[in-house]
Structure formats: structure tokens, C-alpha cells
Amino acid sequence: MSDFKPYPVLEYTVNLIEKTISGAKIEYASASLATLKDGNDTIDLELDFDSTGKLITIIIKDPKEIIYSEDLMGPLNNLEENAKGEIKAALKGVTVIVNGLDVATNMIFQEVKDELDQVSNSYEFIRSIERKGTKAKSRFKFGKHLFELTVINEPTQVIVTAEFPEPFDATIRKTIEADVLKVQSAVCAEFKFS
């Protein structure tokens, strides 16, 4: 038997995830650290506090991306919406980070990938390079041409840019840049001005 009780915000977040992933086993390593086990897969949750002891971040590590496949991004983005009392107050202003990106940026990045697919089926996501807070940088392929795509989630807009290695075919570059601008406009319209 442990001699600690998990923080209510941690229990609340764990329970939200556990309701969707039926059969997951919960282990609390400390008052601010929990692991959900679903077969051989794990989701780690950790609370991060500032120097005054105020909760500022819920950090979720989900290597198998179960949260994405179970459509938990929306509920995590609106975590305080259904909370009550002290938990609701504690969640005010808290950022939820999943695999290095805040939840809103995760949702925006997924939409950027979907929009690129709609623009042309020649786009292929290869891998993530950087995932930090509100910035996602990834490698994509357009046909046989590799390039990097950066998505930055700013308070009033989403910025989507492409970087190309040298040398790079000028015609293909113009096509990708035009598509990226279309995607940026569509994503801004959906997430920032709706």
C-alpha cells in the first residue's frame, strides 16, 4: 500500500482516458505520476508545477499513440469543461502536452496532414522531427521529393511553412509552396477564426 494519494487532477485525467480505453490498468508511482497499461502498451501521465506549486502542465507520453486512435484529443483539449469544483479551478490555464505538443497543436497538425491529403494524394508523411509545445516539424514526401514542413500554432494564427534541401526542383517547390498556403488558410479558418 502506498503512502500517497494522487492529486485529484491526475486522477481526473487518468479516469477520462481510462473510460475510453476499457481494461486499462492504472498504476500510480507518486502523487503526480501515473501509468495506464493496455496490454503491452503504456501511457504515462505526469503533472508539472511551477516554483509556487501551481499546476501548469499535464505531460502525457503515449509512444503507441493510443490517445489519437481512441479520439481522446478533443476531450483532453476541453479537459476543464466537464470538471467541477476544485478540479475545474486547478485545470484553469493548464496546458496538456501529448508526445511533446500541446493538445491544440496536435489537433492542428493532424488537420494539416488531412488537408495536404485532400489537396493531393502525392503527399506522404514520413516522420516527425521536432515536437515542442506549439511547434511541429516533420519530414514529408511529394512524389519522390523530400521536404520538411513546420507547423506553428500561434494565438491568432497557424503558420505552415515548407523547407527544401538544395538542389530542389523549382516547379515542384512552387507547387508545394502554393499547396502549403492553401492548407495554412484552411487550418486558420477552422481553428483560429471559427
ChimeraX attribute file (.defattr): number of C-alpha atoms within 10 A of each C-alpha:
attribute: neighborCount
match mode: 1-to-1
recipient: residues
	/A:1	3
	/A:2	8
	/A:3	6
	/A:4	11
	/A:5	11
	/A:6	15
	/A:7	14
	/A:8	14
	/A:9	22
	/A:10	20
	/A:11	19
	/A:12	16
	/A:13	18
	/A:14	20
	/A:15	14
	/A:16	15
	/A:17	20
	/A:18	17
	/A:19	10
	/A:20	13
	/A:21	17
	/A:22	9
	/A:23	12
	/A:24	18
	/A:25	13
	/A:26	18
	/A:27	13
	/A:28	19
	/A:29	13
	/A:30	14
	/A:31	17
	/A:32	20
	/A:33	19
	/A:34	22
	/A:35	19
	/A:36	22
	/A:37	17
	/A:38	16
	/A:39	9
	/A:40	5
	/A:41	13
	/A:42	19
	/A:43	22
	/A:44	19
	/A:45	22
	/A:46	19
	/A:47	19
	/A:48	17
	/A:49	14
	/A:50	9
	/A:51	7
	/A:52	6
	/A:53	8
	/A:54	11
	/A:55	18
	/A:56	17
	/A:57	18
	/A:58	22
	/A:59	20
	/A:60	21
	/A:61	17
	/A:62	18
	/A:63	13
	/A:64	11
	/A:65	14
	/A:66	16
	/A:67	19
	/A:68	15
	/A:69	9
	/A:70	11
	/A:71	11
	/A:72	16
	/A:73	19
	/A:74	12
	/A:75	15
	/A:76	21
	/A:77	18
	/A:78	13
	/A:79	20
	/A:80	20
	/A:81	12
	/A:82	9
	/A:83	16
	/A:84	11
	/A:85	7
	/A:86	10
	/A:87	17
	/A:88	14
	/A:89	13
	/A:90	17
	/A:91	20
	/A:92	13
	/A:93	11
	/A:94	18
	/A:95	21
	/A:96	24
	/A:97	24
	/A:98	28
	/A:99	17
	/A:100	20
	/A:101	22
	/A:102	25
	/A:103	23
	/A:104	22
	/A:105	26
	/A:106	25
	/A:107	16
	/A:108	21
	/A:109	25
	/A:110	12
	/A:111	17
	/A:112	21
	/A:113	15
	/A:114	13
	/A:115	18
	/A:116	20
	/A:117	15
	/A:118	12
	/A:119	13
	/A:120	12
	/A:121	10
	/A:122	13
	/A:123	20
	/A:124	17
	/A:125	16
	/A:126	13
	/A:127	12
	/A:128	14
	/A:129	12
	/A:130	14
	/A:131	19
	/A:132	15
	/A:133	20
	/A:134	21
	/A:135	21
	/A:136	22
	/A:137	20
	/A:138	18
	/A:139	18
	/A:140	20
	/A:141	16
	/A:142	17
	/A:143	11
	/A:144	10
	/A:145	15
	/A:146	18
	/A:147	18
	/A:148	19
	/A:149	21
	/A:150	19
	/A:151	22
	/A:152	19
	/A:153	22
	/A:154	12
	/A:155	8
	/A:156	10
	/A:157	16
	/A:158	25
	/A:159	18
	/A:160	24
	/A:161	17
	/A:162	19
	/A:163	14
	/A:164	14
	/A:165	10
	/A:166	6
	/A:167	6
	/A:168	12
	/A:169	11
	/A:170	9
	/A:171	9
	/A:172	13
	/A:173	17
	/A:174	11
	/A:175	11
	/A:176	21
	/A:177	16
	/A:178	12
	/A:179	17
	/A:180	21
	/A:181	15
	/A:182	16
	/A:183	25
	/A:184	21
	/A:185	15
	/A:186	15
	/A:187	21
	/A:188	19
	/A:189	13
	/A:190	12
	/A:191	17
	/A:192	13
	/A:193	9
	/A:194	6
